[in-house]
Amino acid sequence: MTPYRIFPLDQNGRIFAPPIVVTCVSDHSALMLARSRLSSRQEAEVWIGERRVGRVHGDEDGASDDRYCLSPSEA
């Protein structure tokens, strides 16, 4: 499992808070977990090391693939 950083973005697309660090088995799992942790109007970028995995928008239904991820307290 690999550590990913989820950076919350403001309305201008700029990082406005420290990252949430999670450990996931894949890029897809990290993106889905990030999406599930945002409200429907929020955005975030997911990074692994120096590589940006992607940008996600909040998920209204809260669906997640977090069974393949660990939060910092579980890692």
PDB file of N, H, CA, C and O in Angstrom:
ATOM      1  N   MET A   1       0.853  -1.181   0.000  1.00  0.00           N
ATOM      2  CA  MET A   1       0.000   0.000   0.000  1.00  0.00           C
ATOM      3  C   MET A   1       0.893   1.237   0.000  1.00  0.00           C
ATOM      4  O   MET A   1       1.991   1.236   0.556  1.00  0.00           O
ATOM      5  N   THR A   2       0.399   2.272  -0.629  1.00  0.00           N
ATOM      6  H   THR A   2      -0.493   2.273  -1.081  1.00  0.00           H
ATOM      7  CA  THR A   2       1.196   3.470  -0.873  1.00  0.00           C
ATOM      8  C   THR A   2       0.554   4.698  -0.244  1.00  0.00           C
ATOM      9  O   THR A   2      -0.670   4.827  -0.269  1.00  0.00           O
ATOM     10  N   PRO A   3       1.360   5.613   0.327  1.00  0.00           N
ATOM     11  CA  PRO A   3       0.784   6.839   0.888  1.00  0.00           C
ATOM     12  C   PRO A   3       0.428   7.853  -0.212  1.00  0.00           C
ATOM     13  O   PRO A   3       1.220   8.117  -1.117  1.00  0.00           O
ATOM     14  N   TYR A   4      -0.754   8.397  -0.108  1.00  0.00           N
ATOM     15  H   TYR A   4      -1.397   8.183   0.627  1.00  0.00           H
ATOM     16  CA  TYR A   4      -1.252   9.442  -1.006  1.00  0.00           C
ATOM     17  C   TYR A   4      -1.581  10.669  -0.168  1.00  0.00           C
ATOM     18  O   TYR A   4      -1.947  10.554   1.002  1.00  0.00           O
ATOM     19  N   ARG A   5      -1.449  11.843  -0.773  1.00  0.00           N
ATOM     20  H   ARG A   5      -1.152  11.937  -1.723  1.00  0.00           H
ATOM     21  CA  ARG A   5      -1.819  13.097  -0.101  1.00  0.00           C
ATOM     22  C   ARG A   5      -3.010  13.707  -0.828  1.00  0.00           C
ATOM     23  O   ARG A   5      -3.008  13.841  -2.052  1.00  0.00           O
ATOM     24  N   ILE A   6      -4.026  14.073  -0.053  1.00  0.00           N
ATOM     25  H   ILE A   6      -4.028  13.964   0.941  1.00  0.00           H
ATOM     26  CA  ILE A   6      -5.226  14.709  -0.595  1.00  0.00           C
ATOM     27  C   ILE A   6      -5.196  16.169  -0.167  1.00  0.00           C
ATOM     28  O   ILE A   6      -5.286  16.474   1.022  1.00  0.00           O
ATOM     29  N   PHE A   7      -5.067  17.079  -1.147  1.00  0.00           N
ATOM     30  H   PHE A   7      -4.993  16.831  -2.113  1.00  0.00           H
ATOM     31  CA  PHE A   7      -4.997  18.509  -0.871  1.00  0.00           C
ATOM     32  C   PHE A   7      -6.340  19.173  -1.182  1.00  0.00           C
ATOM     33  O   PHE A   7      -6.758  19.183  -2.340  1.00  0.00           O
ATOM     34  N   PRO A   8      -7.031  19.732  -0.171  1.00  0.00           N
ATOM     35  CA  PRO A   8      -8.272  20.458  -0.443  1.00  0.00           C
ATOM     36  C   PRO A   8      -7.972  21.762  -1.175  1.00  0.00           C
ATOM     37  O   PRO A   8      -6.991  22.442  -0.874  1.00  0.00           O
ATOM     38  N   LEU A   9      -8.828  22.105  -2.140  1.00  0.00           N
ATOM     39  H   LEU A   9      -9.625  21.553  -2.384  1.00  0.00           H
ATOM     40  CA  LEU A   9      -8.642  23.310  -2.947  1.00  0.00           C
ATOM     41  C   LEU A   9      -9.723  24.334  -2.631  1.00  0.00           C
ATOM     42  O   LEU A   9     -10.853  23.977  -2.299  1.00  0.00           O
ATOM     43  N   ASP A  10      -9.362  25.621  -2.738  1.00  0.00           N
ATOM     44  H   ASP A  10      -8.444  25.911  -3.007  1.00  0.00           H
ATOM     45  CA  ASP A  10     -10.353  26.679  -2.554  1.00  0.00           C
ATOM     46  C   ASP A  10     -11.079  26.950  -3.875  1.00  0.00           C
ATOM     47  O   ASP A  10     -10.864  26.244  -4.861  1.00  0.00           O
ATOM     48  N   GLN A  11     -11.928  27.961  -3.892  1.00  0.00           N
ATOM     49  H   GLN A  11     -12.103  28.534  -3.091  1.00  0.00           H
ATOM     50  CA  GLN A  11     -12.720  28.262  -5.089  1.00  0.00           C
ATOM     51  C   GLN A  11     -11.868  28.708  -6.270  1.00  0.00           C
ATOM     52  O   GLN A  11     -12.325  28.673  -7.413  1.00  0.00           O
ATOM     53  N   ASN A  12     -10.629  29.128  -6.003  1.00  0.00           N
ATOM     54  H   ASN A  12     -10.258  29.156  -5.075  1.00  0.00           H
ATOM     55  CA  ASN A  12      -9.714  29.542  -7.073  1.00  0.00           C
ATOM     56  C   ASN A  12      -8.784  28.405  -7.507  1.00  0.00           C
ATOM     57  O   ASN A  12      -7.881  28.616  -8.317  1.00  0.00           O
ATOM     58  N   GLY A  13      -9.006  27.201  -6.969  1.00  0.00           N
ATOM     59  H   GLY A  13      -9.739  27.029  -6.312  1.00  0.00           H
ATOM     60  CA  GLY A  13      -8.182  26.059  -7.329  1.00  0.00           C
ATOM     61  C   GLY A  13      -6.838  26.015  -6.645  1.00  0.00           C
ATOM     62  O   GLY A  13      -5.919  25.342  -7.112  1.00  0.00           O
ATOM     63  N   ARG A  14      -6.715  26.735  -5.529  1.00  0.00           N
ATOM     64  H   ARG A  14      -7.462  27.282  -5.149  1.00  0.00           H
ATOM     65  CA  ARG A  14      -5.449  26.768  -4.779  1.00  0.00           C
ATOM     66  C   ARG A  14      -5.571  25.948  -3.503  1.00  0.00           C
ATOM     67  O   ARG A  14      -6.639  25.893  -2.893  1.00  0.00           O
ATOM     68  N   ILE A  15      -4.486  25.317  -3.106  1.00  0.00           N
ATOM     69  H   ILE A  15      -3.619  25.362  -3.601  1.00  0.00           H
ATOM     70  CA  ILE A  15      -4.461  24.545  -1.874  1.00  0.00           C
ATOM     71  C   ILE A  15      -4.662  25.487  -0.703  1.00  0.00           C
ATOM     72  O   ILE A  15      -3.996  26.518  -0.618  1.00  0.00           O
ATOM     73  N   PHE A  16      -5.589  25.142   0.217  1.00  0.00           N
ATOM     74  H   PHE A  16      -6.131  24.304   0.147  1.00  0.00           H
ATOM     75  CA  PHE A  16      -5.860  26.044   1.336  1.00  0.00           C
ATOM     76  C   PHE A  16      -5.714  25.381   2.707  1.00  0.00           C
ATOM     77  O   PHE A  16      -5.944  26.033   3.726  1.00  0.00           O
ATOM     78  N   ALA A  17      -5.340  24.115   2.754  1.00  0.00           N
ATOM     79  H   ALA A  17      -5.153  23.585   1.926  1.00  0.00           H
ATOM     80  CA  ALA A  17      -5.196  23.426   4.036  1.00  0.00           C
ATOM     81  C   ALA A  17      -4.134  22.341   3.893  1.00  0.00           C
ATOM     82  O   ALA A  17      -3.801  21.936   2.780  1.00  0.00           O
ATOM     83  N   PRO A  18      -3.600  21.870   5.024  1.00  0.00           N
ATOM     84  CA  PRO A  18      -2.633  20.772   4.954  1.00  0.00           C
ATOM     85  C   PRO A  18      -3.277  19.536   4.326  1.00  0.00           C
ATOM     86  O   PRO A  18      -4.496  19.369   4.383  1.00  0.00           O
ATOM     87  N   PRO A  19      -2.459  18.677   3.731  1.00  0.00           N
ATOM     88  CA  PRO A  19      -3.023  17.498   3.081  1.00  0.00           C
ATOM     89  C   PRO A  19      -3.523  16.465   4.094  1.00  0.00           C
ATOM     90  O   PRO A  19      -3.067  16.409   5.236  1.00  0.00           O
ATOM     91  N   ILE A  20      -4.463  15.661   3.641  1.00  0.00           N
ATOM     92  H   ILE A  20      -4.834  15.706   2.713  1.00  0.00           H
ATOM     93  CA  ILE A  20      -4.883  14.471   4.376  1.00  0.00           C
ATOM     94  C   ILE A  20      -4.053  13.339   3.784  1.00  0.00           C
ATOM     95  O   ILE A  20      -4.040  13.148   2.568  1.00  0.00           O
ATOM     96  N   VAL A  21      -3.368  12.596   4.626  1.00  0.00           N
ATOM     97  H   VAL A  21      -3.378  12.752   5.614  1.00  0.00           H
ATOM     98  CA  VAL A  21      -2.526  11.496   4.147  1.00  0.00           C
ATOM     99  C   VAL A  21      -3.273  10.193   4.369  1.00  0.00           C
ATOM    100  O   VAL A  21      -3.709   9.896   5.481  1.00  0.00           O
ATOM    101  N   VAL A  22      -3.418   9.421   3.305  1.00  0.00           N
ATOM    102  H   VAL A  22      -3.064   9.663   2.401  1.00  0.00           H
ATOM    103  CA  VAL A  22      -4.068   8.109   3.366  1.00  0.00           C
ATOM    104  C   VAL A  22      -3.169   7.104   2.675  1.00  0.00           C
ATOM    105  O   VAL A  22      -2.316   7.478   1.869  1.00  0.00           O
ATOM    106  N   THR A  23      -3.353   5.848   2.983  1.00  0.00           N
ATOM    107  H   THR A  23      -4.045   5.544   3.638  1.00  0.00           H
ATOM    108  CA  THR A  23      -2.586   4.780   2.350  1.00  0.00           C
ATOM    109  C   THR A  23      -3.560   3.907   1.578  1.00  0.00           C
ATOM    110  O   THR A  23      -4.515   3.379   2.147  1.00  0.00           O
ATOM    111  N   CYS A  24      -3.317   3.756   0.272  1.00  0.00           N
ATOM    112  H   CYS A  24      -2.542   4.185  -0.191  1.00  0.00           H
ATOM    113  CA  CYS A  24      -4.234   3.013  -0.597  1.00  0.00           C
ATOM    114  C   CYS A  24      -3.452   2.053  -1.491  1.00  0.00           C
ATOM    115  O   CYS A  24      -2.238   2.177  -1.656  1.00  0.00           O
ATOM    116  N   VAL A  25      -4.178   1.096  -2.062  1.00  0.00           N
ATOM    117  H   VAL A  25      -5.164   0.995  -1.928  1.00  0.00           H
ATOM    118  CA  VAL A  25      -3.532   0.114  -2.927  1.00  0.00           C
ATOM    119  C   VAL A  25      -3.396   0.589  -4.367  1.00  0.00           C
ATOM    120  O   VAL A  25      -2.607   0.031  -5.129  1.00  0.00           O
ATOM    121  N   SER A  26      -4.164   1.627  -4.755  1.00  0.00           N
ATOM    122  H   SER A  26      -4.805   2.081  -4.137  1.00  0.00           H
ATOM    123  CA  SER A  26      -4.110   2.069  -6.150  1.00  0.00           C
ATOM    124  C   SER A  26      -4.486   3.540  -6.278  1.00  0.00           C
ATOM    125  O   SER A  26      -5.068   4.129  -5.368  1.00  0.00           O
ATOM    126  N   ASP A  27      -4.142   4.119  -7.424  1.00  0.00           N
ATOM    127  H   ASP A  27      -3.669   3.640  -8.163  1.00  0.00           H
ATOM    128  CA  ASP A  27      -4.545   5.491  -7.719  1.00  0.00           C
ATOM    129  C   ASP A  27      -6.062   5.616  -7.694  1.00  0.00           C
ATOM    130  O   ASP A  27      -6.607   6.572  -7.141  1.00  0.00           O
ATOM    131  N   HIS A  28      -6.738   4.647  -8.295  1.00  0.00           N
ATOM    132  H   HIS A  28      -6.296   3.871  -8.744  1.00  0.00           H
ATOM    133  CA  HIS A  28      -8.197   4.683  -8.358  1.00  0.00           C
ATOM    134  C   HIS A  28      -8.810   4.710  -6.953  1.00  0.00           C
ATOM    135  O   HIS A  28      -9.725   5.493  -6.699  1.00  0.00           O
ATOM    136  N   SER A  29      -8.327   3.882  -6.053  1.00  0.00           N
ATOM    137  H   SER A  29      -7.584   3.245  -6.258  1.00  0.00           H
ATOM    138  CA  SER A  29      -8.845   3.855  -4.690  1.00  0.00           C
ATOM    139  C   SER A  29      -8.622   5.189  -3.989  1.00  0.00           C
ATOM    140  O   SER A  29      -9.502   5.675  -3.278  1.00  0.00           O
ATOM    141  N   ALA A  30      -7.447   5.781  -4.187  1.00  0.00           N
ATOM    142  H   ALA A  30      -6.732   5.386  -4.765  1.00  0.00           H
ATOM    143  CA  ALA A  30      -7.149   7.076  -3.566  1.00  0.00           C
ATOM    144  C   ALA A  30      -8.068   8.164  -4.103  1.00  0.00           C
ATOM    145  O   ALA A  30      -8.552   9.000  -3.340  1.00  0.00           O
ATOM    146  N   LEU A  31      -8.312   8.162  -5.409  1.00  0.00           N
ATOM    147  H   LEU A  31      -7.918   7.484  -6.029  1.00  0.00           H
ATOM    148  CA  LEU A  31      -9.210   9.160  -6.003  1.00  0.00           C
ATOM    149  C   LEU A  31     -10.632   8.996  -5.491  1.00  0.00           C
ATOM    150  O   LEU A  31     -11.294   9.989  -5.189  1.00  0.00           O
ATOM    151  N   MET A  32     -11.109   7.777  -5.388  1.00  0.00           N
ATOM    152  H   MET A  32     -10.571   6.970  -5.633  1.00  0.00           H
ATOM    153  CA  MET A  32     -12.469   7.531  -4.912  1.00  0.00           C
ATOM    154  C   MET A  32     -12.619   7.898  -3.440  1.00  0.00           C
ATOM    155  O   MET A  32     -13.649   8.438  -3.036  1.00  0.00           O
ATOM    156  N   LEU A  33     -11.601   7.608  -2.641  1.00  0.00           N
ATOM    157  H   LEU A  33     -10.764   7.169  -2.969  1.00  0.00           H
ATOM    158  CA  LEU A  33     -11.642   7.983  -1.231  1.00  0.00           C
ATOM    159  C   LEU A  33     -11.656   9.496  -1.084  1.00  0.00           C
ATOM    160  O   LEU A  33     -12.429  10.035  -0.292  1.00  0.00           O
ATOM    161  N   ALA A  34     -10.807  10.188  -1.841  1.00  0.00           N
ATOM    162  H   ALA A  34     -10.178   9.751  -2.484  1.00  0.00           H
ATOM    163  CA  ALA A  34     -10.774  11.653  -1.784  1.00  0.00           C
ATOM    164  C   ALA A  34     -12.136  12.226  -2.163  1.00  0.00           C
ATOM    165  O   ALA A  34     -12.641  13.130  -1.498  1.00  0.00           O
ATOM    166  N   ARG A  35     -12.717  11.709  -3.214  1.00  0.00           N
ATOM    167  H   ARG A  35     -12.306  10.974  -3.755  1.00  0.00           H
ATOM    168  CA  ARG A  35     -14.025  12.186  -3.676  1.00  0.00           C
ATOM    169  C   ARG A  35     -15.083  12.011  -2.606  1.00  0.00           C
ATOM    170  O   ARG A  35     -15.925  12.890  -2.423  1.00  0.00           O
ATOM    171  N   SER A  36     -15.059  10.905  -1.903  1.00  0.00           N
ATOM    172  H   SER A  36     -14.375  10.191  -2.052  1.00  0.00           H
ATOM    173  CA  SER A  36     -16.075  10.620  -0.889  1.00  0.00           C
ATOM    174  C   SER A  36     -15.936  11.502   0.350  1.00  0.00           C
ATOM    175  O   SER A  36     -16.899  11.669   1.099  1.00  0.00           O
ATOM    176  N   ARG A  37     -14.756  12.064   0.572  1.00  0.00           N
ATOM    177  H   ARG A  37     -13.974  11.929  -0.037  1.00  0.00           H
ATOM    178  CA  ARG A  37     -14.525  12.903   1.762  1.00  0.00           C
ATOM    179  C   ARG A  37     -14.858  14.374   1.546  1.00  0.00           C
ATOM    180  O   ARG A  37     -14.769  15.173   2.478  1.00  0.00           O
ATOM    181  N   LEU A  38     -15.237  14.732   0.334  1.00  0.00           N
ATOM    182  H   LEU A  38     -15.309  14.082  -0.423  1.00  0.00           H
ATOM    183  CA  LEU A  38     -15.536  16.131   0.023  1.00  0.00           C
ATOM    184  C   LEU A  38     -17.037  16.360  -0.030  1.00  0.00           C
ATOM    185  O   LEU A  38     -17.810  15.449  -0.324  1.00  0.00           O
ATOM    186  N   SER A  39     -17.438  17.605   0.263  1.00  0.00           N
ATOM    187  H   SER A  39     -16.809  18.345   0.502  1.00  0.00           H
ATOM    188  CA  SER A  39     -18.833  17.954   0.034  1.00  0.00           C
ATOM    189  C   SER A  39     -19.021  18.155  -1.468  1.00  0.00           C
ATOM    190  O   SER A  39     -18.042  18.201  -2.214  1.00  0.00           O
ATOM    191  N   SER A  40     -20.249  18.274  -1.909  1.00  0.00           N
ATOM    192  H   SER A  40     -21.044  18.237  -1.304  1.00  0.00           H
ATOM    193  CA  SER A  40     -20.525  18.324  -3.350  1.00  0.00           C
ATOM    194  C   SER A  40     -19.930  19.554  -4.038  1.00  0.00           C
ATOM    195  O   SER A  40     -19.783  19.548  -5.261  1.00  0.00           O
ATOM    196  N   ARG A  41     -19.588  20.589  -3.305  1.00  0.00           N
ATOM    197  H   ARG A  41     -19.707  20.594  -2.313  1.00  0.00           H
ATOM    198  CA  ARG A  41     -19.039  21.808  -3.922  1.00  0.00           C
ATOM    199  C   ARG A  41     -17.533  21.935  -3.754  1.00  0.00           C
ATOM    200  O   ARG A  41     -16.952  22.932  -4.184  1.00  0.00           O
ATOM    201  N   GLN A  42     -16.898  20.966  -3.150  1.00  0.00           N
ATOM    202  H   GLN A  42     -17.369  20.157  -2.800  1.00  0.00           H
ATOM    203  CA  GLN A  42     -15.461  21.038  -2.920  1.00  0.00           C
ATOM    204  C   GLN A  42     -14.688  20.305  -4.009  1.00  0.00           C
ATOM    205  O   GLN A  42     -15.223  19.457  -4.723  1.00  0.00           O
ATOM    206  N   GLU A  43     -13.400  20.668  -4.110  1.00  0.00           N
ATOM    207  H   GLU A  43     -12.966  21.357  -3.530  1.00  0.00           H
ATOM    208  CA  GLU A  43     -12.469  19.979  -5.010  1.00  0.00           C
ATOM    209  C   GLU A  43     -11.195  19.676  -4.240  1.00  0.00           C
ATOM    210  O   GLU A  43     -10.891  20.325  -3.238  1.00  0.00           O
ATOM    211  N   ALA A  44     -10.462  18.696  -4.711  1.00  0.00           N
ATOM    212  H   ALA A  44     -10.709  18.169  -5.525  1.00  0.00           H
ATOM    213  CA  ALA A  44      -9.168  18.355  -4.113  1.00  0.00           C
ATOM    214  C   ALA A  44      -8.277  17.753  -5.186  1.00  0.00           C
ATOM    215  O   ALA A  44      -8.750  17.247  -6.203  1.00  0.00           O
ATOM    216  N   GLU A  45      -6.974  17.821  -4.934  1.00  0.00           N
ATOM    217  H   GLU A  45      -6.590  18.232  -4.107  1.00  0.00           H
ATOM    218  CA  GLU A  45      -6.002  17.133  -5.776  1.00  0.00           C
ATOM    219  C   GLU A  45      -5.392  16.004  -4.969  1.00  0.00           C
ATOM    220  O   GLU A  45      -5.161  16.135  -3.767  1.00  0.00           O
ATOM    221  N   VAL A  46      -5.135  14.896  -5.642  1.00  0.00           N
ATOM    222  H   VAL A  46      -5.323  14.789  -6.619  1.00  0.00           H
ATOM    223  CA  VAL A  46      -4.520  13.733  -5.014  1.00  0.00           C
ATOM    224  C   VAL A  46      -3.119  13.580  -5.599  1.00  0.00           C
ATOM    225  O   VAL A  46      -2.930  13.592  -6.815  1.00  0.00           O
ATOM    226  N   TRP A  47      -2.150  13.438  -4.708  1.00  0.00           N
ATOM    227  H   TRP A  47      -2.304  13.428  -3.720  1.00  0.00           H
ATOM    228  CA  TRP A  47      -0.745  13.327  -5.118  1.00  0.00           C
ATOM    229  C   TRP A  47      -0.119  12.086  -4.501  1.00  0.00           C
ATOM    230  O   TRP A  47      -0.486  11.664  -3.405  1.00  0.00           O
ATOM    231  N   ILE A  48       0.836  11.511  -5.229  1.00  0.00           N
ATOM    232  H   ILE A  48       1.134  11.854  -6.119  1.00  0.00           H
ATOM    233  CA  ILE A  48       1.693  10.448  -4.722  1.00  0.00           C
ATOM    234  C   ILE A  48       3.118  10.904  -5.027  1.00  0.00           C
ATOM    235  O   ILE A  48       3.519  10.975  -6.188  1.00  0.00           O
ATOM    236  N   GLY A  49       3.865  11.208  -3.995  1.00  0.00           N
ATOM    237  H   GLY A  49       3.539  11.150  -3.051  1.00  0.00           H
ATOM    238  CA  GLY A  49       5.192  11.786  -4.206  1.00  0.00           C
ATOM    239  C   GLY A  49       5.066  13.098  -4.967  1.00  0.00           C
ATOM    240  O   GLY A  49       4.300  13.977  -4.571  1.00  0.00           O
ATOM    241  N   GLU A  50       5.813  13.234  -6.057  1.00  0.00           N
ATOM    242  H   GLU A  50       6.435  12.520  -6.379  1.00  0.00           H
ATOM    243  CA  GLU A  50       5.766  14.446  -6.871  1.00  0.00           C
ATOM    244  C   GLU A  50       4.801  14.336  -8.045  1.00  0.00           C
ATOM    245  O   GLU A  50       4.714  15.250  -8.865  1.00  0.00           O
ATOM    246  N   ARG A  51       4.080  13.232  -8.131  1.00  0.00           N
ATOM    247  H   ARG A  51       4.151  12.489  -7.465  1.00  0.00           H
ATOM    248  CA  ARG A  51       3.156  13.008  -9.246  1.00  0.00           C
ATOM    249  C   ARG A  51       1.718  13.317  -8.836  1.00  0.00           C
ATOM    250  O   ARG A  51       1.210  12.779  -7.852  1.00  0.00           O
ATOM    251  N   ARG A  52       1.078  14.181  -9.598  1.00  0.00           N
ATOM    252  H   ARG A  52       1.490  14.618 -10.398  1.00  0.00           H
ATOM    253  CA  ARG A  52      -0.339  14.446  -9.366  1.00  0.00           C
ATOM    254  C   ARG A  52      -1.146  13.311  -9.987  1.00  0.00           C
ATOM    255  O   ARG A  52      -1.056  13.054 -11.188  1.00  0.00           O
ATOM    256  N   VAL A  53      -1.920  12.650  -9.170  1.00  0.00           N
ATOM    257  H   VAL A  53      -1.994  12.858  -8.195  1.00  0.00           H
ATOM    258  CA  VAL A  53      -2.755  11.544  -9.628  1.00  0.00           C
ATOM    259  C   VAL A  53      -3.987  12.091 -10.329  1.00  0.00           C
ATOM    260  O   VAL A  53      -4.402  11.565 -11.362  1.00  0.00           O
ATOM    261  N   GLY A  54      -4.579  13.157  -9.766  1.00  0.00           N
ATOM    262  H   GLY A  54      -4.242  13.584  -8.927  1.00  0.00           H
ATOM    263  CA  GLY A  54      -5.755  13.744 -10.386  1.00  0.00           C
ATOM    264  C   GLY A  54      -6.445  14.745  -9.488  1.00  0.00           C
ATOM    265  O   GLY A  54      -6.066  14.952  -8.335  1.00  0.00           O
ATOM    266  N   ARG A  55      -7.468  15.358 -10.051  1.00  0.00           N
ATOM    267  H   ARG A  55      -7.776  15.189 -10.987  1.00  0.00           H
ATOM    268  CA  ARG A  55      -8.314  16.312  -9.334  1.00  0.00           C
ATOM    269  C   ARG A  55      -9.709  15.722  -9.257  1.00  0.00           C
ATOM    270  O   ARG A  55     -10.217  15.180 -10.238  1.00  0.00           O
ATOM    271  N   VAL A  56     -10.329  15.831  -8.082  1.00  0.00           N
ATOM    272  H   VAL A  56      -9.915  16.272  -7.285  1.00  0.00           H
ATOM    273  CA  VAL A  56     -11.665  15.265  -7.889  1.00  0.00           C
ATOM    274  C   VAL A  56     -12.620  16.333  -7.364  1.00  0.00           C
ATOM    275  O   VAL A  56     -12.215  17.306  -6.728  1.00  0.00           O
ATOM    276  N   HIS A  57     -13.899  16.116  -7.653  1.00  0.00           N
ATOM    277  H   HIS A  57     -14.228  15.325  -8.170  1.00  0.00           H
ATOM    278  CA  HIS A  57     -14.981  16.953  -7.143  1.00  0.00           C
ATOM    279  C   HIS A  57     -15.733  16.150  -6.095  1.00  0.00           C
ATOM    280  O   HIS A  57     -15.748  14.920  -6.137  1.00  0.00           O
ATOM    281  N   GLY A  58     -16.354  16.848  -5.158  1.00  0.00           N
ATOM    282  H   GLY A  58     -16.342  17.848  -5.125  1.00  0.00           H
ATOM    283  CA  GLY A  58     -17.108  16.184  -4.102  1.00  0.00           C
ATOM    284  C   GLY A  58     -18.187  15.262  -4.628  1.00  0.00           C
ATOM    285  O   GLY A  58     -18.731  15.459  -5.714  1.00  0.00           O
ATOM    286  N   ASP A  59     -18.476  14.269  -3.845  1.00  0.00           N
ATOM    287  H   ASP A  59     -18.034  14.108  -2.962  1.00  0.00           H
ATOM    288  CA  ASP A  59     -19.430  13.227  -4.207  1.00  0.00           C
ATOM    289  C   ASP A  59     -20.697  13.404  -3.387  1.00  0.00           C
ATOM    290  O   ASP A  59     -20.656  13.317  -2.160  1.00  0.00           O
ATOM    291  N   GLU A  60     -21.813  13.650  -4.043  1.00  0.00           N
ATOM    292  H   GLU A  60     -21.846  13.721  -5.040  1.00  0.00           H
ATOM    293  CA  GLU A  60     -23.062  13.865  -3.337  1.00  0.00           C
ATOM    294  C   GLU A  60     -23.571  12.607  -2.649  1.00  0.00           C
ATOM    295  O   GLU A  60     -24.202  12.701  -1.596  1.00  0.00           O
ATOM    296  N   ASP A  61     -23.314  11.433  -3.215  1.00  0.00           N
ATOM    297  H   ASP A  61     -22.802  11.356  -4.070  1.00  0.00           H
ATOM    298  CA  ASP A  61     -23.864  10.224  -2.601  1.00  0.00           C
ATOM    299  C   ASP A  61     -22.934   9.584  -1.573  1.00  0.00           C
ATOM    300  O   ASP A  61     -23.325   8.634  -0.895  1.00  0.00           O
ATOM    301  N   GLY A  62     -21.705  10.095  -1.450  1.00  0.00           N
ATOM    302  H   GLY A  62     -21.388  10.867  -2.001  1.00  0.00           H
ATOM    303  CA  GLY A  62     -20.783   9.602  -0.437  1.00  0.00           C
ATOM    304  C   GLY A  62     -20.220   8.210  -0.708  1.00  0.00           C
ATOM    305  O   GLY A  62     -19.619   7.613   0.185  1.00  0.00           O
ATOM    306  N   ALA A  63     -20.398   7.681  -1.914  1.00  0.00           N
ATOM    307  H   ALA A  63     -20.886   8.166  -2.640  1.00  0.00           H
ATOM    308  CA  ALA A  63     -19.868   6.354  -2.234  1.00  0.00           C
ATOM    309  C   ALA A  63     -18.346   6.391  -2.205  1.00  0.00           C
ATOM    310  O   ALA A  63     -17.734   7.390  -2.582  1.00  0.00           O
ATOM    311  N   SER A  64     -17.749   5.314  -1.762  1.00  0.00           N
ATOM    312  H   SER A  64     -18.246   4.502  -1.456  1.00  0.00           H
ATOM    313  CA  SER A  64     -16.299   5.296  -1.652  1.00  0.00           C
ATOM    314  C   SER A  64     -15.762   3.890  -1.853  1.00  0.00           C
ATOM    315  O   SER A  64     -16.481   2.899  -1.727  1.00  0.00           O
ATOM    316  N   ASP A  65     -14.478   3.834  -2.168  1.00  0.00           N
ATOM    317  H   ASP A  65     -13.893   4.639  -2.271  1.00  0.00           H
ATOM    318  CA  ASP A  65     -13.790   2.563  -2.320  1.00  0.00           C
ATOM    319  C   ASP A  65     -12.757   2.451  -1.210  1.00  0.00           C
ATOM    320  O   ASP A  65     -11.643   1.978  -1.436  1.00  0.00           O
ATOM    321  N   ASP A  66     -13.133   2.890   0.000  1.00  0.00           N
ATOM    322  H   ASP A  66     -14.038   3.273   0.183  1.00  0.00           H
ATOM    323  CA  ASP A  66     -12.170   2.993   1.085  1.00  0.00           C
ATOM    324  C   ASP A  66     -11.766   1.651   1.693  1.00  0.00           C
ATOM    325  O   ASP A  66     -10.910   1.623   2.578  1.00  0.00           O
ATOM    326  N   ARG A  67     -12.350   0.544   1.253  1.00  0.00           N
ATOM    327  H   ARG A  67     -13.045   0.566   0.535  1.00  0.00           H
ATOM    328  CA  ARG A  67     -11.913  -0.750   1.771  1.00  0.00           C
ATOM    329  C   ARG A  67     -10.486  -1.068   1.338  1.00  0.00           C
ATOM    330  O   ARG A  67      -9.855  -1.970   1.888  1.00  0.00           O
ATOM    331  N   TYR A  68      -9.972  -0.322   0.345  1.00  0.00           N
ATOM    332  H   TYR A  68     -10.485   0.411  -0.102  1.00  0.00           H
ATOM    333  CA  TYR A  68      -8.610  -0.516  -0.129  1.00  0.00           C
ATOM    334  C   TYR A  68      -7.660   0.584   0.356  1.00  0.00           C
ATOM    335  O   TYR A  68      -6.566   0.758  -0.183  1.00  0.00           O
ATOM    336  N   CYS A  69      -8.095   1.323   1.381  1.00  0.00           N
ATOM    337  H   CYS A  69      -8.983   1.182   1.819  1.00  0.00           H
ATOM    338  CA  CYS A  69      -7.301   2.420   1.911  1.00  0.00           C
ATOM    339  C   CYS A  69      -7.289   2.371   3.432  1.00  0.00           C
ATOM    340  O   CYS A  69      -8.182   1.802   4.060  1.00  0.00           O
ATOM    341  N   LEU A  70      -6.254   2.981   4.013  1.00  0.00           N
ATOM    342  H   LEU A  70      -5.529   3.443   3.503  1.00  0.00           H
ATOM    343  CA  LEU A  70      -6.155   3.135   5.455  1.00  0.00           C
ATOM    344  C   LEU A  70      -6.027   4.609   5.782  1.00  0.00           C
ATOM    345  O   LEU A  70      -5.303   5.335   5.100  1.00  0.00           O
ATOM    346  N   SER A  71      -6.716   5.059   6.810  1.00  0.00           N
ATOM    347  H   SER A  71      -7.304   4.470   7.364  1.00  0.00           H
ATOM    348  CA  SER A  71      -6.548   6.430   7.275  1.00  0.00           C
ATOM    349  C   SER A  71      -5.255   6.506   8.073  1.00  0.00           C
ATOM    350  O   SER A  71      -4.702   5.467   8.431  1.00  0.00           O
ATOM    351  N   PRO A  72      -4.747   7.728   8.368  1.00  0.00           N
ATOM    352  CA  PRO A  72      -3.479   7.843   9.093  1.00  0.00           C
ATOM    353  C   PRO A  72      -3.481   7.094  10.426  1.00  0.00           C
ATOM    354  O   PRO A  72      -2.450   6.550  10.821  1.00  0.00           O
ATOM    355  N   SER A  73      -4.604   7.055  11.121  1.00  0.00           N
ATOM    356  H   SER A  73      -5.442   7.497  10.800  1.00  0.00           H
ATOM    357  CA  SER A  73      -4.653   6.376  12.425  1.00  0.00           C
ATOM    358  C   SER A  73      -4.572   4.854  12.281  1.00  0.00           C
ATOM    359  O   SER A  73      -4.212   4.164  13.235  1.00  0.00           O
ATOM    360  N   GLU A  74      -4.903   4.327  11.104  1.00  0.00           N
ATOM    361  H   GLU A  74      -5.196   4.888  10.329  1.00  0.00           H
ATOM    362  CA  GLU A  74      -4.870   2.881  10.889  1.00  0.00           C
ATOM    363  C   GLU A  74      -3.543   2.395  10.299  1.00  0.00           C
ATOM    364  O   GLU A  74      -3.207   1.215  10.398  1.00  0.00           O
ATOM    365  N   ALA A  75      -2.798   3.309   9.687  1.00  0.00           N
ATOM    366  H   ALA A  75      -3.070   4.267   9.606  1.00  0.00           H
ATOM    367  CA  ALA A  75      -1.560   2.926   8.991  1.00  0.00           C
ATOM    368  C   ALA A  75      -0.470   2.517   9.955  1.00  0.00           C
ATOM    369  O   ALA A  75       0.631   2.168   9.530  1.00  0.00           O
TER     370      ALA A  75
END
